[in-house]
Amino acid sequence: MHLAPSTAWAWLIACAVVILFFPLAAQFGNLKGKLSSFRAWVWAIALLGIVTAGFMPFAFDPGIPNFEVQPFIFFITGTLLSVLFLGEFHRMNAQKKLKHPQRVHAERRTRYSKAVEHLAYPNPAVRASAISTLAGLVDEWLADEQLSVEARQKEGQVIVNALCAYVRSPFARAFKAEAFESDTPPANYAGDFATDLAAFRGEQDVRRSIFVEMSKRSGTLAENEKGEVTVVPGAWSGFEFDFSRAVVFYPLDGLTIENADFSAAKFCNGSDFSGATFVGTVDFSRATFGEIAGFGDATFTGDANFTRAVFDQDARFSDVTFMGTADFSNARFAGDAVFRWVAFNANADFREASFGGHADFRDTAFAADAGFSGASFEGNAEFFRSSFGGNASFFRTDFAGVTEFREAVFERHAGFNAATFYGDAHFSRATFEGLAGFHDVTFEAGADFAGASFIGIADFCEVSFTKSPPLFTAKNVESGEVYRARFAALSAGSGPTGQEAHNFTVCEGSCPIPLGTAGLNGVGYRIPVGAVLFDPTSWGKRRKEYTRLSEPAQ
């Protein structure tokens, strides 16, 4: 066989064009998706090599009449085998890559099943190890880039649900928590005290460890450039934590708890939330606190729901910060309710709440609306030096003991309409910047308004003073200073000695409010005897006091 060099080159180019057509069509043309681009290129290169090897001797050496058949066949066979092995290797490697995530996911689910089984082991160390394993599995799912964000959250939520289910699972010894306060068994203890004590404390540690793992991965608080407190999301911030109807008999103080549902939960002796940070919303509705409820120094970044919660003993919320709405409507406080130095940055709702013991709201700041309508205070109620930045509503509220609003500041509407004070009510040196509404209020004992400032309208219409007239002037025995109530000289009526703004018309049968006449800016007003008028436009920035006052009313 003999080919001229030009003919050999023509055949070589023609074959190359035909061979290269297929991989190009597989990658860019009509065959895209029908042929494997990788295999098409491998076969094309192999065939092109075979054709080139066959035609090259004729293209460069016209004196070669033929070529050895056997070496050429060996060359073709070796080339084809290499191509086949390369293709098979590529196929197996692709399948291996495809199955690797599936194997990883299956292995995680196997570890999850074993860890859940270990939660039932009697040894607390085994259970604690299982909790650590489950928390680590959640982190692995969240870091799996092979899955979508939604799929990661879904897989992680499954494990979080298992941890929450363990928290909700019953533990019989929890109801004996009071007996395990010391290492000495109480009298007539039924059972093996040493064994029960060890099991109780071991379970306390195990269940608290769940919240510790969650706390590590929850959001944190930080201040921005404006000094505002913001929440920096954590790894688990997207999950929901359902602890509803759980029995909590272990301390959770100092931890961060996020998006937690404790509705209808029961808190036994040993539970404590002092210094805790609640990120997101938290639900304690219908929860029962059988022992002292400790929330001192806690921070609630979102809405806090305590509706219909029951506090069988003292509720301690001193120094707590509520950044969102605080809802205690219909809550029942059987013991003392201590809310001293609390900051309510949003609305505070105590409607229909009942306070069986001492209610302490001294030095508390209500930045927004404060609702106590329909509430009942069976013991003393203290709001000494409290500030109300929004509307304060005490409509139809019952105060059975001594009530203290001394030096309180009401920046907007203070509504006490239809309230009843069975004990002494102290409003001395309080400040009412908006409407002071005492319409239809009943004072069964003493009422003290000495030194109070009424910048807005003072409405005492239909008030009933059962025991004695109210005090609007009092003298400090030790210092000799006289505290006189002050009323803003607001718009005058048609008469020279009457005004439309303040109303002191008590109900029939009530002890009267002794009224006198005071004049300011050439206008006469009828206000309580001994009280003074002031010009609301005469505020002195340097002295921080009103500069134009009348003589005491006579």
C-alpha positions as CSV (number, residue, x, y, z in Angstrom):
1,M,0.0,0.0,0.0
2,H,1.4,3.4,-0.9
3,L,0.0,6.9,-0.4
4,A,1.4,10.2,-1.6
5,P,2.3,12.6,1.2
6,S,-0.4,15.1,0.0
7,T,-3.0,12.3,0.0
8,A,-1.9,11.2,3.4
9,W,-2.2,14.7,4.8
10,A,-5.6,15.1,3.2
11,W,-6.9,11.9,4.8
12,L,-5.3,12.9,8.1
13,I,-7.0,16.3,8.2
14,A,-10.4,14.8,7.1
15,C,-10.3,12.2,9.8
16,A,-9.3,14.7,12.4
17,V,-12.3,17.0,11.4
18,V,-14.7,14.1,11.6
19,I,-13.3,12.8,14.9
20,L,-13.3,16.2,16.6
21,F,-16.9,16.8,15.5
22,F,-18.2,14.4,18.2
23,P,-16.6,15.9,21.3
24,L,-17.5,19.4,20.1
25,A,-21.1,18.4,19.5
26,A,-21.2,16.7,22.9
27,Q,-20.0,19.8,24.6
28,F,-21.6,22.6,22.6
29,G,-24.0,21.2,20.0
30,N,-27.1,19.1,19.6
31,L,-25.6,16.1,21.4
32,K,-25.0,18.1,24.6
33,G,-26.4,16.1,27.5
34,K,-26.7,13.0,25.4
35,L,-23.0,12.1,25.3
36,S,-20.5,12.4,28.1
37,S,-18.2,15.2,27.2
38,F,-15.3,13.6,29.0
39,R,-15.7,10.2,27.3
40,A,-16.2,11.9,23.9
41,W,-12.9,13.8,24.2
42,V,-11.0,10.7,25.4
43,W,-12.3,8.6,22.5
44,A,-11.6,11.4,20.0
45,I,-8.0,11.9,21.2
46,A,-7.4,8.1,21.1
47,L,-8.8,7.7,17.6
48,L,-6.9,10.8,16.4
49,G,-3.8,9.2,17.8
50,I,-4.4,6.0,16.0
51,V,-5.1,7.7,12.7
52,T,-2.1,9.9,13.1
53,A,0.1,6.9,13.8
54,G,-1.2,5.2,10.6
55,F,-0.8,8.2,8.2
56,M,2.4,9.8,9.6
57,P,4.8,7.3,7.8
58,F,3.3,8.3,4.5
59,A,3.1,11.9,5.2
60,F,6.8,12.3,6.0
61,D,8.5,9.4,4.1
62,P,7.2,8.8,0.6
63,G,9.6,5.9,0.2
64,I,7.7,3.7,2.7
65,P,5.5,1.4,0.6
66,N,3.8,-0.2,3.5
67,F,4.1,-0.6,7.3
68,E,4.2,-3.5,9.7
69,V,0.7,-4.7,10.6
70,Q,1.5,-6.5,13.9
71,P,3.0,-3.5,15.7
72,F,0.2,-1.3,14.5
73,I,-2.4,-3.8,15.9
74,F,-0.6,-3.9,19.2
75,F,-0.6,-0.1,19.3
76,I,-4.3,0.0,18.5
77,T,-5.1,-2.6,21.2
78,G,-3.1,-0.9,23.8
79,T,-4.6,2.5,23.0
80,L,-8.1,1.1,23.2
81,L,-7.5,-0.6,26.5
82,S,-6.0,2.5,28.0
83,V,-9.1,4.4,26.9
84,L,-11.4,1.8,28.3
85,F,-9.5,1.8,31.7
86,L,-9.5,5.5,31.8
87,G,-13.2,5.7,31.1
88,E,-14.0,3.1,33.8
89,F,-11.8,4.9,36.3
90,H,-13.6,8.1,35.6
91,R,-17.0,6.4,36.0
92,M,-16.1,4.7,39.3
93,N,-14.6,7.9,40.7
94,A,-17.8,9.9,39.8
95,Q,-19.9,7.3,41.5
96,K,-17.7,7.4,44.6
97,K,-18.0,11.2,44.8
98,L,-21.8,10.9,44.4
99,K,-22.1,8.3,47.1
100,H,-19.7,10.0,49.6
101,P,-22.2,12.5,51.0
102,Q,-24.8,9.8,51.3
103,R,-22.5,7.6,53.3
104,V,-21.6,10.6,55.5
105,H,-25.3,11.4,56.1
106,A,-26.1,7.7,56.8
107,E,-23.2,7.6,59.3
108,R,-24.5,10.7,61.1
109,R,-27.9,9.2,61.4
110,T,-26.4,6.0,62.8
111,R,-24.5,8.0,65.4
112,Y,-27.7,10.0,66.2
113,S,-29.7,6.8,66.8
114,K,-27.0,5.4,69.1
115,A,-26.7,8.7,71.0
116,V,-30.5,8.7,71.6
117,E,-30.3,5.2,72.9
118,H,-27.6,6.2,75.3
119,L,-29.9,8.9,76.8
120,A,-31.8,6.0,78.4
121,Y,-28.7,4.6,80.1
122,P,-28.7,4.6,83.9
123,N,-25.1,6.0,84.0
124,P,-25.2,9.8,84.0
125,A,-21.8,10.0,82.4
126,V,-23.0,8.0,79.4
127,R,-26.1,10.3,79.1
128,A,-23.9,13.4,79.3
129,S,-21.6,12.0,76.6
130,A,-24.6,11.3,74.4
131,I,-25.7,14.9,74.8
132,S,-22.3,16.2,73.7
133,T,-22.5,13.8,70.7
134,L,-25.9,15.1,69.7
135,A,-24.8,18.7,70.0
136,G,-21.8,18.0,67.8
137,L,-24.0,16.3,65.2
138,V,-26.1,19.5,65.0
139,D,-22.9,21.4,64.3
140,E,-21.9,18.9,61.5
141,W,-25.3,19.3,59.8
142,L,-25.1,23.1,59.9
143,A,-21.6,23.0,58.4
144,D,-22.5,20.6,55.6
145,E,-22.1,22.6,52.4
146,Q,-23.5,19.7,50.3
147,L,-27.0,20.7,51.6
148,S,-29.1,23.7,51.2
149,V,-29.6,26.1,54.2
150,E,-33.1,24.9,54.7
151,A,-32.0,21.2,54.7
152,R,-29.3,21.9,57.3
153,Q,-31.8,23.7,59.5
154,K,-34.3,20.8,59.2
155,E,-31.7,18.1,60.1
156,G,-30.4,20.2,63.0
157,Q,-34.0,20.9,64.3
158,V,-34.6,17.1,64.4
159,I,-31.7,16.7,66.9
160,V,-32.6,19.8,68.9
161,N,-36.1,18.3,69.2
162,A,-34.6,15.2,70.7
163,L,-32.7,17.2,73.2
164,C,-35.8,19.1,74.1
165,A,-37.8,15.9,74.4
166,Y,-35.3,14.7,77.0
167,V,-35.7,17.9,79.0
168,R,-39.5,17.3,78.9
169,S,-39.2,13.6,79.9
170,P,-40.5,12.8,83.4
171,F,-38.2,12.3,86.4
172,A,-39.9,11.0,89.5
173,R,-37.3,12.2,92.0
174,A,-37.8,15.8,90.8
175,F,-40.8,16.2,93.0
176,K,-38.6,15.3,96.0
177,A,-36.2,18.1,95.3
178,E,-36.8,19.8,98.6
179,A,-35.6,16.6,100.4
180,F,-32.3,16.7,98.5
181,E,-31.2,20.2,99.6
182,S,-28.8,18.6,102.0
183,D,-26.8,15.4,102.3
184,T,-28.8,14.4,105.4
185,P,-32.0,12.5,104.8
186,P,-35.1,14.1,106.3
187,A,-37.1,12.4,108.9
188,N,-39.3,9.5,107.8
189,Y,-37.8,9.5,104.3
190,A,-39.2,6.6,102.2
191,G,-36.6,4.9,100.1
192,D,-32.8,4.7,99.8
193,F,-31.8,8.3,100.4
194,A,-28.2,7.9,99.3
195,T,-29.1,6.3,96.0
196,D,-31.9,8.8,95.3
197,L,-29.7,11.7,96.1
198,A,-26.9,10.5,93.7
199,A,-29.5,9.9,91.0
200,F,-31.1,13.3,91.5
201,R,-27.9,15.3,91.4
202,G,-26.6,13.3,88.4
203,E,-29.8,14.1,86.5
204,Q,-29.5,17.7,87.5
205,D,-26.1,17.9,85.9
206,V,-27.1,16.0,82.8
207,R,-30.2,18.2,82.1
208,R,-28.3,21.4,82.8
209,S,-25.6,20.3,80.3
210,I,-28.2,20.4,77.6
211,F,-28.8,24.1,78.3
212,V,-25.1,24.6,78.5
213,E,-24.6,23.2,75.0
214,M,-27.4,25.4,73.7
215,S,-26.0,28.4,75.5
216,K,-22.6,28.1,73.8
217,R,-24.3,28.3,70.4
218,S,-26.9,31.0,71.2
219,G,-26.9,34.6,70.2
220,T,-24.8,37.2,72.2
221,L,-25.4,40.8,73.1
222,A,-23.2,43.6,71.8
223,E,-23.2,47.4,71.7
224,N,-23.2,49.2,68.4
225,E,-21.6,52.5,67.7
226,K,-24.6,54.3,69.1
227,G,-24.4,52.5,72.3
228,E,-27.5,50.4,71.5
229,V,-27.6,46.8,72.6
230,T,-28.0,44.4,69.7
231,V,-28.2,40.7,69.4
232,V,-25.5,38.9,67.4
233,P,-27.0,35.6,66.1
234,G,-25.4,32.4,67.2
235,A,-25.0,29.0,65.3
236,W,-28.3,27.8,66.8
237,S,-30.3,31.0,66.6
238,G,-32.5,29.7,63.9
239,F,-33.9,26.8,66.0
240,E,-36.9,26.6,68.2
241,F,-36.7,25.1,71.7
242,D,-39.8,23.5,73.1
243,F,-39.6,22.9,76.9
244,S,-43.4,23.1,77.4
245,R,-44.8,21.1,80.3
246,A,-41.2,20.3,81.4
247,V,-40.3,19.8,85.1
248,V,-37.3,21.9,85.9
249,F,-35.4,21.1,89.1
250,Y,-31.9,22.3,88.3
251,P,-30.4,25.8,88.1
252,L,-30.1,27.6,84.8
253,D,-28.4,30.7,86.1
254,G,-25.9,32.6,84.0
255,L,-26.9,30.8,80.8
256,T,-28.1,32.2,77.5
257,I,-31.5,30.7,76.5
258,E,-32.9,31.5,73.1
259,N,-36.4,31.2,71.6
260,A,-37.5,29.1,74.5
261,D,-41.0,27.8,75.2
262,F,-41.5,27.0,78.9
263,S,-45.3,27.2,78.7
264,A,-47.1,25.1,81.4
265,A,-43.7,24.1,82.8
266,K,-43.3,23.4,86.5
267,F,-40.3,24.7,88.3
268,C,-39.4,22.9,91.5
269,N,-36.8,23.6,94.2
270,G,-33.4,24.2,92.7
271,S,-34.5,26.0,89.5
272,D,-32.9,29.4,89.1
273,F,-32.6,31.9,86.3
274,S,-30.5,34.5,88.0
275,G,-28.2,36.3,85.6
276,A,-29.6,34.5,82.6
277,T,-29.9,36.1,79.2
278,F,-33.1,35.3,77.2
279,V,-32.5,36.0,73.5
280,G,-35.5,36.2,71.3
281,T,-39.0,35.5,72.6
282,V,-39.5,33.4,75.8
283,D,-42.8,31.9,76.9
284,F,-43.5,31.2,80.5
285,S,-47.3,31.3,80.1
286,R,-49.2,29.1,82.5
287,A,-45.9,28.0,84.1
288,T,-45.9,27.2,87.8
289,F,-43.1,28.2,90.1
290,G,-43.4,25.9,93.2
291,E,-40.5,27.4,95.0
292,I,-38.8,30.8,95.0
293,A,-38.5,32.1,91.4
294,G,-35.1,33.7,90.9
295,F,-34.7,36.0,87.9
296,G,-32.4,38.6,89.5
297,D,-30.1,40.4,87.0
298,A,-31.6,38.5,84.0
299,T,-32.0,40.1,80.6
300,F,-34.9,39.6,78.2
301,T,-34.0,40.8,74.7
302,G,-37.4,40.0,73.2
303,D,-40.9,39.6,74.3
304,A,-41.4,37.8,77.7
305,N,-44.7,36.1,78.2
306,F,-45.7,35.3,81.8
307,T,-49.5,35.3,81.3
308,R,-51.3,33.2,83.8
309,A,-48.1,32.1,85.4
310,V,-48.3,31.0,89.1
311,F,-45.7,32.0,91.6
312,D,-46.4,29.9,94.8
313,Q,-43.6,31.6,96.7
314,D,-41.5,34.8,96.2
315,A,-40.9,36.0,92.7
316,R,-37.6,37.8,92.5
317,F,-37.0,40.0,89.4
318,S,-34.7,42.7,90.9
319,D,-32.4,44.4,88.4
320,V,-34.0,42.7,85.4
321,T,-34.0,44.3,82.0
322,F,-37.0,43.7,79.7
323,M,-36.0,45.0,76.2
324,G,-39.3,43.7,74.7
325,T,-42.8,43.5,75.9
326,A,-43.3,42.0,79.4
327,D,-46.6,40.4,79.8
328,F,-47.7,39.3,83.3
329,S,-51.4,39.6,82.7
330,N,-53.5,37.3,84.9
331,A,-50.4,36.1,86.7
332,R,-50.7,35.1,90.4
333,F,-48.1,36.0,92.9
334,A,-48.8,34.2,96.2
335,G,-45.6,35.5,97.9
336,D,-43.7,38.7,97.6
337,A,-43.2,40.0,94.1
338,V,-39.9,41.9,93.9
339,F,-39.5,44.0,90.8
340,R,-37.1,46.6,92.3
341,W,-34.7,48.4,89.9
342,V,-36.3,46.8,86.9
343,A,-36.1,48.4,83.5
344,F,-39.2,47.9,81.3
345,N,-38.1,49.3,78.0
346,A,-41.3,48.3,76.2
347,N,-44.9,47.9,77.4
348,A,-45.4,46.2,80.8
349,D,-48.7,44.4,81.2
350,F,-49.9,43.3,84.7
351,R,-53.6,43.5,84.0
352,E,-55.8,41.3,86.2
353,A,-52.6,40.1,88.1
354,S,-53.0,39.3,91.8
355,F,-50.3,40.0,94.3
356,G,-50.8,38.1,97.6
357,G,-47.7,39.4,99.4
358,H,-45.6,42.5,99.3
359,A,-45.4,44.0,95.7
360,D,-42.1,45.9,95.4
361,F,-41.7,48.1,92.3
362,R,-39.4,50.7,93.9
363,D,-37.1,52.6,91.6
364,T,-38.5,50.7,88.6
365,A,-38.5,52.4,85.2
366,F,-41.5,51.9,82.9
367,A,-40.3,53.4,79.6
368,A,-43.5,52.7,77.8
369,D,-47.1,51.9,78.8
370,A,-47.7,50.2,82.2
371,G,-51.0,48.4,82.6
372,F,-52.2,47.3,86.0
373,S,-55.9,47.5,85.3
374,G,-58.0,45.1,87.3
375,A,-55.0,44.0,89.3
376,S,-55.3,43.3,93.1
377,F,-52.7,44.0,95.7
378,E,-53.5,42.1,98.9
379,G,-50.3,43.3,100.7
380,N,-48.4,46.5,100.5
381,A,-47.7,48.0,97.1
382,E,-44.6,50.1,96.7
383,F,-43.9,52.2,93.6
384,F,-41.6,54.6,95.4
385,R,-39.4,56.7,93.0
386,S,-40.7,54.7,90.0
387,S,-41.0,56.4,86.7
388,F,-43.7,55.9,84.1
389,G,-42.7,57.1,80.6
390,G,-45.9,56.0,78.9
391,N,-49.5,55.8,80.1
392,A,-49.9,54.3,83.5
393,S,-53.3,52.5,83.9
394,F,-54.5,51.4,87.4
395,F,-58.2,51.3,86.3
396,R,-60.3,49.3,88.8
397,T,-57.2,48.2,90.7
398,D,-57.6,47.2,94.4
399,F,-55.0,48.1,96.9
400,A,-55.6,46.3,100.2
401,G,-52.5,47.4,102.1
402,V,-50.4,50.5,102.2
403,T,-49.7,52.0,98.8
404,E,-46.6,54.0,98.1
405,F,-46.2,56.2,95.0
406,R,-44.0,58.8,96.8
407,E,-41.7,60.6,94.4
408,A,-43.0,58.6,91.5
409,V,-43.0,60.4,88.1
410,F,-45.9,60.0,85.6
411,E,-44.8,61.5,82.3
412,R,-48.1,60.9,80.5
413,H,-51.6,59.9,81.6
414,A,-51.9,58.5,85.1
415,G,-55.2,56.6,85.2
416,F,-56.5,55.5,88.6
417,N,-60.1,55.7,87.7
418,A,-62.4,53.5,89.8
419,A,-59.5,52.1,91.8
420,T,-59.9,51.3,95.5
421,F,-57.3,52.1,98.2
422,Y,-58.2,50.2,101.5
423,G,-55.0,51.2,103.2
424,D,-53.1,54.5,103.3
425,A,-52.2,55.9,99.9
426,H,-49.1,58.0,99.6
427,F,-48.6,60.2,96.6
428,S,-46.4,62.8,98.3
429,R,-43.8,64.5,96.1
430,A,-45.1,62.6,93.1
431,T,-45.1,64.3,89.7
432,F,-48.0,64.1,87.3
433,E,-46.9,65.6,83.9
434,G,-50.0,64.5,82.1
435,L,-53.6,63.9,83.2
436,A,-53.9,62.7,86.8
437,G,-57.1,60.7,86.6
438,F,-58.6,59.9,90.0
439,H,-62.2,59.8,88.8
440,D,-64.5,57.6,90.9
441,V,-61.6,56.4,93.2
442,T,-62.3,55.3,96.7
443,F,-59.9,56.0,99.5
444,E,-60.9,54.0,102.6
445,A,-58.0,55.3,104.7
446,G,-55.6,58.2,104.4
447,A,-54.6,59.9,101.2
448,D,-51.4,61.9,101.1
449,F,-50.7,64.3,98.1
450,A,-48.4,66.6,100.0
451,G,-45.7,68.0,97.8
452,A,-47.1,66.4,94.6
453,S,-46.8,68.4,91.4
454,F,-49.8,68.4,88.9
455,I,-48.4,69.7,85.6
456,G,-51.4,68.4,83.7
457,I,-55.1,68.3,84.7
458,A,-55.9,66.9,88.1
459,D,-59.2,65.1,88.1
460,F,-60.7,64.3,91.5
461,C,-64.3,64.2,90.2
462,E,-66.6,61.8,92.2
463,V,-63.7,60.7,94.4
464,S,-64.7,59.2,97.8
465,F,-62.6,60.0,100.8
466,T,-64.2,57.7,103.4
467,K,-62.0,58.3,106.5
468,S,-60.6,61.8,106.3
469,P,-60.0,64.6,103.8
470,P,-56.8,64.2,101.7
471,L,-53.6,65.9,102.6
472,F,-52.1,68.4,100.1
473,T,-49.8,70.0,102.6
474,A,-47.6,68.5,105.3
475,K,-44.7,69.6,107.4
476,N,-41.5,67.5,107.9
477,V,-41.1,67.3,111.7
478,E,-37.4,66.8,111.6
479,S,-36.4,69.5,109.0
480,G,-39.4,71.8,109.5
481,E,-39.8,71.9,105.7
482,V,-43.4,72.2,104.4
483,Y,-44.4,70.1,101.4
484,R,-47.1,71.8,99.4
485,A,-49.0,70.3,96.5
486,R,-48.5,72.3,93.3
487,F,-51.0,72.8,90.5
488,A,-50.3,74.2,87.1
489,A,-52.2,77.4,86.3
490,L,-54.0,76.1,83.3
491,S,-56.8,77.7,81.2
492,A,-59.2,79.7,83.4
493,G,-63.0,79.6,83.2
494,S,-65.4,82.5,82.9
495,G,-65.5,83.4,86.6
496,P,-62.7,85.3,88.3
497,T,-62.2,82.5,90.9
498,G,-62.9,79.4,88.9
499,Q,-61.1,77.3,86.4
500,E,-62.0,74.6,83.9
501,A,-58.9,72.4,84.2
502,H,-58.7,70.9,87.7
503,N,-61.7,69.2,89.2
504,F,-62.1,68.7,92.9
505,T,-65.8,67.8,93.0
506,V,-65.9,64.7,95.2
507,C,-68.9,62.3,95.3
508,E,-71.8,62.7,97.7
509,G,-71.1,61.5,101.2
510,S,-67.3,61.9,100.8
511,C,-65.1,63.9,103.1
512,P,-64.6,67.2,101.1
513,I,-61.4,68.5,99.8
514,P,-60.9,71.8,101.6
515,L,-60.5,74.4,98.9
516,G,-59.0,77.9,99.0
517,T,-58.2,80.7,96.6
518,A,-54.8,81.3,95.0
519,G,-54.0,83.8,92.3
520,L,-51.3,83.8,89.6
521,N,-50.9,86.1,86.6
522,G,-53.9,88.1,87.7
523,V,-56.2,85.0,87.7
524,G,-57.8,83.4,90.7
525,Y,-58.1,79.6,91.1
526,R,-59.8,77.3,93.6
527,I,-57.3,74.7,94.7
528,P,-56.8,72.7,98.0
529,V,-55.9,74.9,101.0
530,G,-52.2,75.3,101.5
531,A,-51.4,74.2,97.9
532,V,-49.8,76.6,95.4
533,L,-50.1,77.5,91.8
534,F,-47.2,77.6,89.4
535,D,-46.8,78.9,85.8
536,P,-46.0,75.8,83.6
537,T,-44.0,78.1,81.3
538,S,-41.6,79.3,84.0
539,W,-39.3,76.3,84.1
540,G,-35.8,77.4,85.0
541,K,-33.1,75.3,83.4
542,R,-30.4,76.5,85.8
543,R,-32.4,75.8,89.0
544,K,-34.4,73.0,87.4
545,E,-37.5,74.4,89.1
546,Y,-40.5,76.5,88.3
547,T,-39.8,80.1,89.1
548,R,-43.3,81.7,89.2
549,L,-45.4,80.4,92.1
550,S,-48.4,81.8,93.9
551,E,-48.9,82.2,97.6
552,P,-50.5,79.2,99.4
553,A,-54.2,79.0,98.8
554,Q,-56.3,80.4,101.6
